[in-house]
Amino acid sequence: MIRKVFKAGNSLVVSMPKEAIQLLALLEGSDVSVTINEAREQIIIEAVHPELAGVSKGFAQQVTEFVTQYRPALEELAE
């Protein structure tokens, strides 16, 4: 998908599509890791989720997938 680069203050910004934000379970203020692959001219953005004591990465991934899949229903239930 093609995105535009635009200026916000003194920074250049690229907006993220809604689908990517939902897939990565990002919220405003979420931390992300930005890596540059110079050889392939790529910018890689990865979600940074703090580990919770006693919660395995596998379980956290299952919860993220569940929320992503059922987000519309969960948002309706929250109203």
C-alpha positions as CSV (number, residue, x, y, z in Angstrom):
1,M,0.0,0.0,0.0
2,I,1.2,3.5,-0.9
3,R,1.4,6.1,1.8
4,K,2.3,9.8,1.6
5,V,5.1,11.4,3.7
6,F,4.0,14.7,5.2
7,K,5.3,17.3,7.5
8,A,4.1,17.6,11.1
9,G,6.0,20.3,13.0
10,N,9.7,19.7,12.4
11,S,9.3,16.0,11.6
12,L,8.3,14.0,8.5
13,V,5.5,11.5,9.2
14,V,4.0,8.5,7.5
15,S,0.6,7.5,8.6
16,M,-0.1,3.9,9.2
17,P,-3.2,2.1,7.8
18,K,-5.9,1.0,10.2
19,E,-5.3,-2.6,9.3
20,A,-1.6,-2.4,10.3
21,I,-2.5,-0.6,13.6
22,Q,-5.0,-3.3,14.5
23,L,-2.7,-6.2,13.5
24,L,0.0,-4.9,15.7
25,A,-2.5,-4.0,18.5
26,L,-1.2,-0.4,18.6
27,L,-2.8,2.5,20.5
28,E,-1.9,6.2,20.5
29,G,1.3,6.4,22.6
30,S,2.3,2.7,22.0
31,D,6.0,2.1,21.7
32,V,7.4,0.8,18.4
33,S,10.8,-0.3,17.2
34,V,12.1,1.3,14.0
35,T,14.9,-0.5,12.1
36,I,16.5,0.5,8.9
37,N,17.6,-2.1,6.3
38,E,19.9,0.1,4.1
39,A,20.7,-2.7,1.7
40,R,17.0,-3.2,0.8
41,E,16.0,0.4,1.4
42,Q,13.4,-0.7,4.0
43,I,12.0,0.8,7.2
44,I,10.8,-1.9,9.5
45,I,8.3,-1.0,12.2
46,E,7.6,-3.6,15.0
47,A,5.3,-3.3,18.0
48,V,7.1,-3.3,21.4
49,H,4.9,-4.9,24.0
50,P,6.2,-5.0,27.5
51,E,6.3,-8.5,29.0
52,L,3.9,-9.1,31.8
53,A,5.1,-11.2,34.7
54,G,3.6,-14.7,34.5
55,V,2.2,-14.3,30.9
56,S,3.9,-16.3,28.2
57,K,4.6,-14.8,24.8
58,G,2.5,-17.6,23.2
59,F,-0.5,-16.6,25.3
60,A,0.0,-12.9,24.7
61,Q,0.1,-13.6,20.9
62,Q,-3.2,-15.6,21.2
63,V,-4.9,-12.7,23.0
64,T,-3.6,-10.3,20.3
65,E,-4.9,-12.5,17.5
66,F,-8.3,-12.9,19.3
67,V,-8.7,-9.1,19.8
68,T,-7.7,-8.5,16.2
69,Q,-10.2,-11.0,14.9
70,Y,-13.1,-10.0,17.1
71,R,-12.4,-6.3,17.4
72,P,-15.7,-5.1,15.9
73,A,-17.7,-7.3,18.3
74,L,-15.6,-6.3,21.3
75,E,-16.1,-2.6,20.4
76,E,-19.9,-3.1,20.2
77,L,-19.9,-4.9,23.6
78,A,-17.9,-2.1,25.1
79,E,-20.6,0.5,24.2
